[in-house]
């Protein structure tokens, strides 16, 4: 009976099994990585599509705000007109620039003004933390 176990457990069969197991594990890891890359890519594309879909409504809202400021600007003065002009320019920028263009513009601003960019990032991070903490 011991011979039967020894016959099946030859040294060459263990190395063959180990090689087969390693190959299967490598194949499984490769499949998982490919699936993960595909999911991340799909998520990124969906995020860009969602942002692109929201550009037009945001620009429209900014247009309405700008015209309301221009209408009340006659009562308040030139500050409201200047604010309305800035909001109108922002609405035009949103309509004319896609997400990649916006990312390039942000990248250029961060390179040009690193200190101010860091301060803005800290403030935005603080505000996001406050919003998410208050939701809990």
MITORZA-967591 format. One record per residue: residue number from 1; x, y, z of N, C-alpha, C in turn. Coordinates in steps of 0.2 Angstrom, whole numbers, plus 5000, padded with zeros to 4 digits. Example, Ala and Ser with C-alpha at 12.3 -4.5 7.8 and 13.67 -1.06 7.14 Angstrom:
% MITORZA-967591
@pos->1	n.east->5066	n.north->4972	n.up->5039	ca.east->5062	ca.north->4978	ca.up->5039	c.east->5066	c.north->4984	c.up->5039
@pos->2	n.east->5064	n.north->4989	n.up->5035	ca.east->5068	ca.north->4995	ca.up->5036	c.east->5064	c.north->5000	c.up->5039
END
This chain:
% MITORZA-967591
@pos->1	n.east->5004	n.north->4994	n.up->5000	ca.east->5000	ca.north->5000	ca.up->5000	c.east->5004	c.north->5006	c.up->5000
@pos->2	n.east->5010	n.north->5006	n.up->5004	ca.east->5014	ca.north->5012	ca.up->5004	c.east->5017	c.north->5013	c.up->4997
@pos->3	n.east->5018	n.north->5007	n.up->4993	ca.east->5021	ca.north->5008	ca.up->4987	c.east->5016	c.north->5012	c.up->4982
@pos->4	n.east->5010	n.north->5011	n.up->4983	ca.east->5005	ca.north->5014	ca.up->4979	c.east->5005	c.north->5022	c.up->4980
@pos->5	n.east->5006	n.north->5024	n.up->4986	ca.east->5007	ca.north->5031	ca.up->4988	c.east->5013	c.north->5034	c.up->4985
@pos->6	n.east->5019	n.north->5030	n.up->4986	ca.east->5025	ca.north->5032	ca.up->4983	c.east->5025	c.north->5032	c.up->4976
@pos->7	n.east->5021	n.north->5028	n.up->4972	ca.east->5021	ca.north->5028	ca.up->4965	c.east->5018	c.north->5034	c.up->4962
@pos->8	n.east->5012	n.north->5036	n.up->4966	ca.east->5009	ca.north->5042	ca.up->4963	c.east->5013	c.north->5048	c.up->4965
@pos->9	n.east->5017	n.north->5048	n.up->4971	ca.east->5020	ca.north->5054	ca.up->4973	c.east->5027	c.north->5054	c.up->4971
@pos->10	n.east->5028	n.north->5053	n.up->4965	ca.east->5035	ca.north->5054	ca.up->4962	c.east->5037	c.north->5061	c.up->4962
@pos->11	n.east->5044	n.north->5062	n.up->4962	ca.east->5046	ca.north->5069	ca.up->4963	c.east->5044	c.north->5073	c.up->4956
@pos->12	n.east->5044	n.north->5070	n.up->4951	ca.east->5043	ca.north->5074	ca.up->4944	c.east->5035	c.north->5076	c.up->4944
@pos->13	n.east->5031	n.north->5072	n.up->4947	ca.east->5024	ca.north->5073	ca.up->4947	c.east->5022	c.north->5080	c.up->4951
@pos->14	n.east->5026	n.north->5081	n.up->4957	ca.east->5025	ca.north->5086	ca.up->4961	c.east->5027	c.north->5093	c.up->4957
@pos->15	n.east->5033	n.north->5093	n.up->4954	ca.east->5035	ca.north->5099	ca.up->4950	c.east->5030	c.north->5100	c.up->4944
@pos->16	n.east->5027	n.north->5095	n.up->4941	ca.east->5022	ca.north->5096	ca.up->4936	c.east->5016	c.north->5099	c.up->4938
@pos->17	n.east->5014	n.north->5097	n.up->4944	ca.east->5008	ca.north->5099	ca.up->4947	c.east->5009	c.north->5107	c.up->4949
@pos->18	n.east->5015	n.north->5108	n.up->4952	ca.east->5016	ca.north->5115	ca.up->4954	c.east->5016	c.north->5119	c.up->4949
@pos->19	n.east->5019	n.north->5117	n.up->4943	ca.east->5020	ca.north->5121	ca.up->4937	c.east->5013	c.north->5123	c.up->4934
@pos->20	n.east->5009	n.north->5118	n.up->4934	ca.east->5002	ca.north->5118	ca.up->4932	c.east->4998	c.north->5123	c.up->4936
@pos->21	n.east->4999	n.north->5122	n.up->4943	ca.east->4995	ca.north->5127	ca.up->4948	c.east->4997	c.north->5134	c.up->4947
@pos->22	n.east->5004	n.north->5135	n.up->4946	ca.east->5007	ca.north->5142	ca.up->4945	c.east->5004	c.north->5145	c.up->4939
@pos->23	n.east->5003	n.north->5141	n.up->4933	ca.east->5001	ca.north->5143	ca.up->4927	c.east->4994	c.north->5145	c.up->4928
@pos->24	n.east->4990	n.north->5141	n.up->4931	ca.east->4983	ca.north->5143	ca.up->4932	c.east->4982	c.north->5149	c.up->4936
@pos->25	n.east->4986	n.north->5150	n.up->4942	ca.east->4986	ca.north->5156	ca.up->4946	c.east->4987	c.north->5162	c.up->4942
@pos->26	n.east->4993	n.north->5161	n.up->4938	ca.east->4995	ca.north->5167	ca.up->4934	c.east->4989	c.north->5169	c.up->4929
@pos->27	n.east->4986	n.north->5164	n.up->4926	ca.east->4980	ca.north->5165	ca.up->4921	c.east->4975	c.north->5169	c.up->4925
@pos->28	n.east->4973	n.north->5166	n.up->4931	ca.east->4967	ca.north->5169	ca.up->4935	c.east->4969	c.north->5177	c.up->4937
@pos->29	n.east->4975	n.north->5178	n.up->4939	ca.east->4977	ca.north->5185	ca.up->4941	c.east->4977	c.north->5189	c.up->4934
@pos->30	n.east->4979	n.north->5187	n.up->4929	ca.east->4979	ca.north->5191	ca.up->4923	c.east->4972	c.north->5192	c.up->4921
@pos->31	n.east->4967	n.north->5187	n.up->4921	ca.east->4960	ca.north->5188	ca.up->4920	c.east->4957	c.north->5194	c.up->4925
@pos->32	n.east->4959	n.north->5193	n.up->4931	ca.east->4956	ca.north->5198	ca.up->4936	c.east->4959	c.north->5205	c.up->4934
@pos->33	n.east->4965	n.north->5206	n.up->4933	ca.east->4968	ca.north->5212	ca.up->4931	c.east->4965	c.north->5215	c.up->4925
@pos->34	n.east->4964	n.north->5211	n.up->4920	ca.east->4960	ca.north->5213	ca.up->4914	c.east->4953	c.north->5216	c.up->4915
@pos->35	n.east->4950	n.north->5212	n.up->4919	ca.east->4943	ca.north->5214	ca.up->4921	c.east->4943	c.north->5220	c.up->4925
@pos->36	n.east->4948	n.north->5221	n.up->4930	ca.east->4948	ca.north->5227	ca.up->4934	c.east->4950	c.north->5233	c.up->4929
@pos->37	n.east->4954	n.north->5232	n.up->4925	ca.east->4956	ca.north->5238	ca.up->4920	c.east->4950	c.north->5240	c.up->4916
@pos->38	n.east->4946	n.north->5235	n.up->4914	ca.east->4940	ca.north->5236	ca.up->4910	c.east->4935	c.north->5240	c.up->4914
@pos->39	n.east->4934	n.north->5238	n.up->4920	ca.east->4929	ca.north->5241	ca.up->4924	c.east->4931	c.north->5249	c.up->4926
@pos->40	n.east->4938	n.north->5250	n.up->4927	ca.east->4940	ca.north->5256	ca.up->4928	c.east->4940	c.north->5261	c.up->4922
@pos->41	n.east->4941	n.north->5258	n.up->4916	ca.east->4940	ca.north->5262	ca.up->4910	c.east->4933	c.north->5264	c.up->4909
@pos->42	n.east->4928	n.north->5259	n.up->4910	ca.east->4921	ca.north->5260	ca.up->4909	c.east->4919	c.north->5266	c.up->4914
@pos->43	n.east->4921	n.north->5265	n.up->4920	ca.east->4919	ca.north->5270	ca.up->4925	c.east->4922	c.north->5277	c.up->4923
@pos->44	n.east->4928	n.north->5278	n.up->4921	ca.east->4931	ca.north->5284	ca.up->4918	c.east->4927	c.north->5287	c.up->4913
@pos->45	n.east->4925	n.north->5282	n.up->4908	ca.east->4921	ca.north->5285	ca.up->4902	c.east->4914	c.north->5287	c.up->4904
@pos->46	n.east->4911	n.north->5284	n.up->4909	ca.east->4905	ca.north->5286	ca.up->4911	c.east->4905	c.north->5292	c.up->4915
@pos->47	n.east->4910	n.north->5293	n.up->4919	ca.east->4911	ca.north->5299	ca.up->4923	c.east->4912	c.north->5305	c.up->4918
@pos->48	n.east->4916	n.north->5304	n.up->4913	ca.east->4917	ca.north->5310	ca.up->4908	c.east->4910	c.north->5311	c.up->4904
@pos->49	n.east->4907	n.north->5306	n.up->4902	ca.east->4900	ca.north->5307	ca.up->4899	c.east->4895	c.north->5311	c.up->4904
@pos->50	n.east->4895	n.north->5309	n.up->4910	ca.east->4891	ca.north->5312	ca.up->4915	c.east->4893	c.north->5320	c.up->4915
@pos->51	n.east->4899	n.north->5321	n.up->4916	ca.east->4901	ca.north->5328	ca.up->4916	c.east->4900	c.north->5332	c.up->4910
@pos->52	n.east->4901	n.north->5329	n.up->4904	ca.east->4899	ca.north->5332	ca.up->4898	c.east->4891	c.north->5333	c.up->4898
@pos->53	n.east->4887	n.north->5329	n.up->4900	ca.east->4880	ca.north->5330	ca.up->4900	c.east->4878	c.north->5335	c.up->4904
@pos->54	n.east->4882	n.north->5337	n.up->4910	ca.east->4880	ca.north->5342	ca.up->4914	c.east->4882	c.north->5349	c.up->4912
@pos->55	n.east->4887	n.north->5349	n.up->4907	ca.east->4889	ca.north->5356	ca.up->4906	c.east->4884	c.north->5360	c.up->4903
@pos->56	n.east->4880	n.north->5358	n.up->4899	ca.east->4874	ca.north->5362	ca.up->4896	c.east->4869	c.north->5365	c.up->4901
@pos->57	n.east->4867	n.north->5361	n.up->4905	ca.east->4862	ca.north->5363	ca.up->4910	c.east->4866	c.north->5368	c.up->4915
@pos->58	n.east->4872	n.north->5367	n.up->4917	ca.east->4876	ca.north->5372	ca.up->4921	c.east->4876	c.north->5378	c.up->4918
@pos->59	n.east->4878	n.north->5378	n.up->4911	ca.east->4879	ca.north->5384	ca.up->4907	c.east->4872	c.north->5388	c.up->4907
@pos->60	n.east->4867	n.north->5385	n.up->4906	ca.east->4860	ca.north->5388	ca.up->4906	c.east->4859	c.north->5391	c.up->4912
@pos->61	n.east->4860	n.north->5388	n.up->4918	ca.east->4859	ca.north->5391	ca.up->4924	c.east->4863	c.north->5397	c.up->4925
@pos->62	n.east->4869	n.north->5397	n.up->4923	ca.east->4873	ca.north->5402	ca.up->4924	c.east->4871	c.north->5408	c.up->4920
@pos->63	n.east->4868	n.north->5407	n.up->4914	ca.east->4866	ca.north->5412	ca.up->4910	c.east->4860	c.north->5415	c.up->4913
@pos->64	n.east->4855	n.north->5411	n.up->4916	ca.east->4849	ca.north->5414	ca.up->4919	c.east->4852	c.north->5419	c.up->4925
@pos->65	n.east->4857	n.north->5416	n.up->4929	ca.east->4859	ca.north->5420	ca.up->4935	c.east->4862	c.north->5427	c.up->4932
@pos->66	n.east->4866	n.north->5426	n.up->4927	ca.east->4869	ca.north->5432	ca.up->4924	c.east->4864	c.north->5437	c.up->4922
@pos->67	n.east->4859	n.north->5435	n.up->4918	ca.east->4854	ca.north->5440	ca.up->4916	c.east->4850	c.north->5443	c.up->4922
@pos->68	n.east->4849	n.north->5439	n.up->4927	ca.east->4845	ca.north->5441	ca.up->4933	c.east->4850	c.north->5447	c.up->4936
@pos->69	n.east->4856	n.north->5446	n.up->4937	ca.east->4861	ca.north->5451	ca.up->4939	c.east->4861	c.north->5457	c.up->4935
@pos->70	n.east->4861	n.north->5456	n.up->4929	ca.east->4861	ca.north->5462	ca.up->4924	c.east->4854	c.north->5466	c.up->4925
@pos->71	n.east->4849	n.north->5463	n.up->4926	ca.east->4842	ca.north->5466	ca.up->4927	c.east->4842	c.north->5470	c.up->4934
@pos->72	n.east->4845	n.north->5467	n.up->4939	ca.east->4845	ca.north->5470	ca.up->4945	c.east->4851	c.north->5475	c.up->4946
@pos->73	n.east->4856	n.north->5474	n.up->4941	ca.east->4862	ca.north->5478	ca.up->4942	c.east->4861	c.north->5485	c.up->4941
@pos->74	n.east->4855	n.north->5487	n.up->4937	ca.east->4854	ca.north->5494	ca.up->4937	c.east->4852	c.north->5497	c.up->4943
@pos->75	n.east->4849	n.north->5493	n.up->4948	ca.east->4848	ca.north->5496	ca.up->4954	c.east->4854	c.north->5496	c.up->4959
@pos->76	n.east->4858	n.north->5491	n.up->4958	ca.east->4863	ca.north->5490	ca.up->4963	c.east->4870	c.north->5494	c.up->4961
@pos->77	n.east->4871	n.north->5493	n.up->4954	ca.east->4877	ca.north->5497	ca.up->4952	c.east->4881	c.north->5493	c.up->4947
@pos->78	n.east->4887	n.north->5495	n.up->4947	ca.east->4892	ca.north->5491	ca.up->4942	c.east->4895	c.north->5485	c.up->4945
@pos->79	n.east->4894	n.north->5484	n.up->4951	ca.east->4897	ca.north->5477	ca.up->4954	c.east->4893	c.north->5472	c.up->4951
@pos->80	n.east->4886	n.north->5472	n.up->4951	ca.east->4882	ca.north->5467	ca.up->4949	c.east->4883	c.north->5466	c.up->4941
@pos->81	n.east->4884	n.north->5471	n.up->4937	ca.east->4885	ca.north->5470	ca.up->4930	c.east->4892	c.north->5467	c.up->4929
@pos->82	n.east->4897	n.north->5468	n.up->4933	ca.east->4904	ca.north->5465	ca.up->4933	c.east->4903	c.north->5457	c.up->4934
@pos->83	n.east->4899	n.north->5456	n.up->4940	ca.east->4898	ca.north->5449	ca.up->4942	c.east->4894	c.north->5445	c.up->4936
@pos->84	n.east->4889	n.north->5449	n.up->4934	ca.east->4885	ca.north->5446	ca.up->4928	c.east->4889	c.north->5444	c.up->4922
@pos->85	n.east->4894	n.north->5449	n.up->4920	ca.east->4898	ca.north->5447	ca.up->4915	c.east->4903	c.north->5441	c.up->4916
@pos->86	n.east->4905	n.north->5441	n.up->4922	ca.east->4910	ca.north->5435	ca.up->4924	c.east->4906	c.north->5428	c.up->4924
@pos->87	n.east->4900	n.north->5429	n.up->4926	ca.east->4896	ca.north->5423	ca.up->4926	c.east->4894	c.north->5421	c.up->4919
@pos->88	n.east->4893	n.north->5426	n.up->4915	ca.east->4891	ca.north->5425	ca.up->4908	c.east->4897	c.north->5422	c.up->4904
@pos->89	n.east->4903	n.north->5424	n.up->4906	ca.east->4910	ca.north->5421	ca.up->4903	c.east->4911	c.north->5414	c.up->4905
@pos->90	n.east->4909	n.north->5413	n.up->4911	ca.east->4909	ca.north->5406	ca.up->4914	c.east->4904	c.north->5401	c.up->4910
@pos->91	n.east->4898	n.north->5404	n.up->4909	ca.east->4893	ca.north->5400	ca.up->4905	c.east->4896	c.north->5398	c.up->4898
@pos->92	n.east->4899	n.north->5403	n.up->4895	ca.east->4902	ca.north->5402	ca.up->4888	c.east->4907	c.north->5397	c.up->4888
@pos->93	n.east->4912	n.north->5398	n.up->4893	ca.east->4917	ca.north->5393	ca.up->4894	c.east->4915	c.north->5386	c.up->4894
@pos->94	n.east->4909	n.north->5385	n.up->4899	ca.east->4907	ca.north->5378	ca.up->4899	c.east->4904	c.north->5375	c.up->4893
@pos->95	n.east->4901	n.north->5380	n.up->4889	ca.east->4898	ca.north->5377	ca.up->4883	c.east->4903	c.north->5376	c.up->4878
@pos->96	n.east->4909	n.north->5379	n.up->4878	ca.east->4914	ca.north->5379	ca.up->4872	c.east->4919	c.north->5374	c.up->4874
@pos->97	n.east->4920	n.north->5372	n.up->4880	ca.east->4926	ca.north->5368	ca.up->4882	c.east->4924	c.north->5361	c.up->4885
@pos->98	n.east->4927	n.north->5356	n.up->4882	ca.east->4925	ca.north->5349	ca.up->4884	c.east->4929	c.north->5347	c.up->4891
@pos->99	n.east->4928	n.north->5341	n.up->4893	ca.east->4931	ca.north->5339	ca.up->4900	c.east->4939	c.north->5339	c.up->4899
@pos->100	n.east->4941	n.north->5337	n.up->4894	ca.east->4949	ca.north->5336	ca.up->4893	c.east->4952	c.north->5343	c.up->4892
@pos->101	n.east->4948	n.north->5348	n.up->4889	ca.east->4951	ca.north->5355	ca.up->4889	c.east->4951	c.north->5358	c.up->4895
@pos->102	n.east->4945	n.north->5357	n.up->4899	ca.east->4945	ca.north->5359	ca.up->4906	c.east->4951	c.north->5357	c.up->4911
@pos->103	n.east->4952	n.north->5350	n.up->4910	ca.east->4958	ca.north->5347	ca.up->4914	c.east->4964	c.north->5350	c.up->4912
@pos->104	n.east->4965	n.north->5351	n.up->4905	ca.east->4972	ca.north->5355	ca.up->4903	c.east->4972	c.north->5362	c.up->4906
@pos->105	n.east->4967	n.north->5365	n.up->4906	ca.east->4967	ca.north->5372	ca.up->4909	c.east->4968	c.north->5372	c.up->4916
@pos->106	n.east->4965	n.north->5367	n.up->4920	ca.east->4967	ca.north->5367	ca.up->4927	c.east->4974	c.north->5365	c.up->4928
@pos->107	n.east->4977	n.north->5360	n.up->4924	ca.east->4984	ca.north->5358	ca.up->4925	c.east->4988	c.north->5364	c.up->4924
@pos->108	n.east->4987	n.north->5368	n.up->4919	ca.east->4991	ca.north->5374	ca.up->4917	c.east->4990	c.north->5379	c.up->4923
@pos->109	n.east->4984	n.north->5380	n.up->4926	ca.east->4984	ca.north->5385	ca.up->4932	c.east->4988	c.north->5382	c.up->4938
@pos->110	n.east->4987	n.north->5376	n.up->4939	ca.east->4991	ca.north->5373	ca.up->4945	c.east->4999	c.north->5374	c.up->4944
@pos->111	n.east->5001	n.north->5373	n.up->4937	ca.east->5008	ca.north->5374	ca.up->4936	c.east->5010	c.north->5382	c.up->4937
@pos->112	n.east->5005	n.north->5386	n.up->4935	ca.east->5007	ca.north->5393	ca.up->4935	c.east->5006	c.north->5396	c.up->4942
@pos->113	n.east->5002	n.north->5394	n.up->4946	ca.east->5000	ca.north->5396	ca.up->4953	c.east->5000	c.north->5390	c.up->4958
@pos->114	n.east->5006	n.north->5387	n.up->4960	ca.east->5006	ca.north->5381	ca.up->4964	c.east->5003	c.north->5383	c.up->4971
@pos->115	n.east->5006	n.north->5388	n.up->4974	ca.east->5004	ca.north->5390	ca.up->4981	c.east->4996	c.north->5391	c.up->4982
@pos->116	n.east->4994	n.north->5395	n.up->4977	ca.east->4986	ca.north->5396	ca.up->4977	c.east->4982	c.north->5390	c.up->4976
@pos->117	n.east->4985	n.north->5386	n.up->4971	ca.east->4981	ca.north->5380	ca.up->4970	c.east->4981	c.north->5375	c.up->4976
@pos->118	n.east->4986	n.north->5375	n.up->4980	ca.east->4987	ca.north->5371	ca.up->4986	c.east->4982	c.north->5373	c.up->4991
@pos->119	n.east->4981	n.north->5380	n.up->4991	ca.east->4977	ca.north->5383	ca.up->4996	c.east->4969	c.north->5381	c.up->4994
@pos->120	n.east->4968	n.north->5382	n.up->4988	ca.east->4961	ca.north->5381	ca.up->4985	c.east->4959	c.north->5373	c.up->4986
@pos->121	n.east->4964	n.north->5369	n.up->4985	ca.east->4963	ca.north->5362	ca.up->4986	c.east->4962	c.north->5360	c.up->4993
@pos->122	n.east->4965	n.north->5363	n.up->4998	ca.east->4964	ca.north->5362	ca.up->5005	c.east->4957	c.north->5365	c.up->5007
@pos->123	n.east->4955	n.north->5370	n.up->5005	ca.east->4948	ca.north->5373	ca.up->5006	c.east->4943	c.north->5368	c.up->5003
@pos->124	n.east->4944	n.north->5366	n.up->4997	ca.east->4939	ca.north->5362	ca.up->4994	c.east->4939	c.north->5355	c.up->4998
@pos->125	n.east->4944	n.north->5352	n.up->5000	ca.east->4945	ca.north->5346	ca.up->5004	c.east->4941	c.north->5347	c.up->5010
@pos->126	n.east->4942	n.north->5353	n.up->5014	ca.east->4939	ca.north->5354	ca.up->5020	c.east->4931	c.north->5354	c.up->5019
@pos->127	n.east->4929	n.north->5358	n.up->5014	ca.east->4922	ca.north->5358	ca.up->5013	c.east->4919	c.north->5351	c.up->5011
@pos->128	n.east->4922	n.north->5347	n.up->5007	ca.east->4920	ca.north->5341	ca.up->5006	c.east->4919	c.north->5336	c.up->5012
@pos->129	n.east->4924	n.north->5337	n.up->5016	ca.east->4924	ca.north->5333	ca.up->5023	c.east->4918	c.north->5335	c.up->5027
@pos->130	n.east->4917	n.north->5342	n.up->5027	ca.east->4911	ca.north->5344	ca.up->5031	c.east->4905	c.north->5342	c.up->5028
@pos->131	n.east->4904	n.north->5342	n.up->5022	ca.east->4898	ca.north->5339	ca.up->5019	c.east->4897	c.north->5332	c.up->5020
@pos->132	n.east->4902	n.north->5328	n.up->5019	ca.east->4901	ca.north->5321	ca.up->5020	c.east->4901	c.north->5319	c.up->5028
@pos->133	n.east->4904	n.north->5323	n.up->5032	ca.east->4903	ca.north->5322	ca.up->5039	c.east->4896	c.north->5323	c.up->5041
@pos->134	n.east->4893	n.north->5329	n.up->5039	ca.east->4886	ca.north->5331	ca.up->5041	c.east->4881	c.north->5326	c.up->5038
@pos->135	n.east->4883	n.north->5322	n.up->5033	ca.east->4878	ca.north->5317	ca.up->5030	c.east->4878	c.north->5311	c.up->5034
@pos->136	n.east->4883	n.north->5309	n.up->5038	ca.east->4883	ca.north->5304	ca.up->5043	c.east->4879	c.north->5305	c.up->5049
END
